[in-house]
Amino acid sequence: MKLAPRIALACLATLAMTLAHAQAYPNRPVKILVAFTAGGTTDIMARSLAQRLSERYKQPFVVENKPGAGGNIGTEAAVRSAPDGYTLIVNSVGPIAVNPSLYKSLSYNPLTDLVPVAQISDVPNVLVAHPSLNVKTVDQLVAYAKANPGKMNYASTGVGTSSHLAGYMLASRAGFEAQHIPYKGAEALKDLLTGRVQFMFATIPSVIAHIKAGNLVALAVSSTERSRSMPDVPTVAASGFPGFQAGSWFGVFAPKGTPKEVIAELNKATNEFIAEKHVQARMIEEGADPVGGTPEQFGDFVRKEHEKWRAVVQQSGATVN
């Protein structure tokens, strides 16, 4: 057989195998990792998506929680998984965009060792204060802090999280002193509700019920535009701090080397999930803004987020060994 026909046959065989792989995917259960504990915002997003993908493909999409080290343990598990489309991870701003600058001993790079599939949602942080402060706006919070030096504490869900860095950014730009009190996850909210700390930046889904009940006062959201779930609350940027933006977001990633056709298929399925009216309504009600888009758009967004948070981490001096 001549060389050209053999090459043509080889190409056809490769194409047939590629198409067969795409058509067959998934032909067994798919694992979706979450780098945080069950019940949190990342976990809720992952489980909603997993249920829809299970229904679509008639194969189990099983969520597995691997919390620890600010999301690094679960993220590394995804990085080390086989790049065959049968291990995915729903992840957020911390492990992907903040931790590469915050942690000095990461053995992997989530920006290069994971492939963006699709962004699920953008979840602004909301600046909330305990009612005992009797403040209703950012200006009033700043004035109170300046009038009471050394008496203000702000909570966060951990060193280097968006809630920590957003609080640092506000205090730094406004020129007041406030002691950062880091907690492990939901423990921060408990102390805020009791008044042991005075304010914090929290994800909207975690506090929206307390805001509606009057247990917390919403002063501003950290997104560039008002949140669709809280349209009456202004942005920090419009409250005297132009350019202020410090929110959370969630998206699907796969290990580096996952076949492009699998990425494309998962991107399509995720976008269809996000586009469903009842899914959008539920996200907005719970404080998340649906996003979607191509893998390339998500990748560009992630790179910009990394650059932004790297600068903030360096300015704050935060570091974790």
Rosetta blueprint (number, residue, H / E / L):
1 M L
2 K L
3 L H
4 A H
5 P H
6 R H
7 I H
8 A H
9 L H
10 A H
11 C H
12 L H
13 A H
14 T H
15 L H
16 A H
17 M H
18 T H
19 L H
20 A H
21 H H
22 A H
23 Q H
24 A H
25 Y L
26 P L
27 N L
28 R L
29 P L
30 V E
31 K E
32 I E
33 L E
34 V E
35 A L
36 F L
37 T L
38 A L
39 G L
40 G L
41 T H
42 T H
43 D H
44 I H
45 M H
46 A H
47 R H
48 S H
49 L H
50 A H
51 Q H
52 R H
53 L H
54 S H
55 E H
56 R H
57 Y H
58 K L
59 Q L
60 P L
61 F E
62 V E
63 V E
64 E E
65 N E
66 K L
67 P L
68 G L
69 A H
70 G H
71 G H
72 N H
73 I H
74 G H
75 T H
76 E H
77 A H
78 A H
79 V H
80 R L
81 S L
82 A L
83 P L
84 D L
85 G L
86 Y L
87 T E
88 L E
89 I E
90 V E
91 N E
92 S E
93 V H
94 G H
95 P H
96 I H
97 A H
98 V H
99 N H
100 P H
101 S H
102 L H
103 Y E
104 K L
105 S L
106 L L
107 S L
108 Y L
109 N L
110 P H
111 L H
112 T H
113 D H
114 L E
115 V E
116 P E
117 V E
118 A E
119 Q E
120 I E
121 S E
122 D E
123 V E
124 P L
125 N E
126 V E
127 L E
128 V E
129 A E
130 H L
131 P H
132 S H
133 L H
134 N L
135 V L
136 K L
137 T L
138 V H
139 D H
140 Q H
141 L H
142 V H
143 A H
144 Y H
145 A H
146 K H
147 A H
148 N L
149 P L
150 G L
151 K L
152 M L
153 N E
154 Y E
155 A E
156 S E
157 T L
158 G L
159 V L
160 G L
161 T L
162 S H
163 S H
164 H H
165 L H
166 A H
167 G H
168 Y H
169 M H
170 L H
171 A H
172 S H
173 R H
174 A H
175 G L
176 F L
177 E L
178 A L
179 Q E
180 H E
181 I E
182 P E
183 Y L
184 K L
185 G L
186 A L
187 E H
188 A H
189 L H
190 K H
191 D H
192 L H
193 L H
194 T H
195 G L
196 R L
197 V L
198 Q L
199 F E
200 M E
201 F E
202 A E
203 T E
204 I H
205 P H
206 S H
207 V H
208 I H
209 A H
210 H H
211 I H
212 K H
213 A L
214 G L
215 N L
216 L L
217 V E
218 A E
219 L E
220 A E
221 V E
222 S L
223 S L
224 T L
225 E L
226 R L
227 S L
228 R L
229 S L
230 M L
231 P L
232 D L
233 V L
234 P L
235 T E
236 V L
237 A H
238 A H
239 S H
240 G L
241 F L
242 P L
243 G L
244 F L
245 Q L
246 A L
247 G L
248 S E
249 W E
250 F E
251 G E
252 V E
253 F E
254 A E
255 P E
256 K L
257 G L
258 T L
259 P L
260 K H
261 E H
262 V H
263 I H
264 A H
265 E H
266 L H
267 N H
268 K H
269 A H
270 T H
271 N H
272 E H
273 F H
274 I H
275 A H
276 E L
277 K H
278 H H
279 V H
280 Q H
281 A H
282 R H
283 M H
284 I H
285 E H
286 E H
287 G L
288 A L
289 D E
290 P E
291 V L
292 G L
293 G L
294 T L
295 P H
296 E H
297 Q H
298 F H
299 G H
300 D H
301 F H
302 V H
303 R H
304 K H
305 E H
306 H H
307 E H
308 K H
309 W H
310 R H
311 A H
312 V H
313 V H
314 Q H
315 Q H
316 S H
317 G L
318 A L
319 T L
320 V E
321 N L
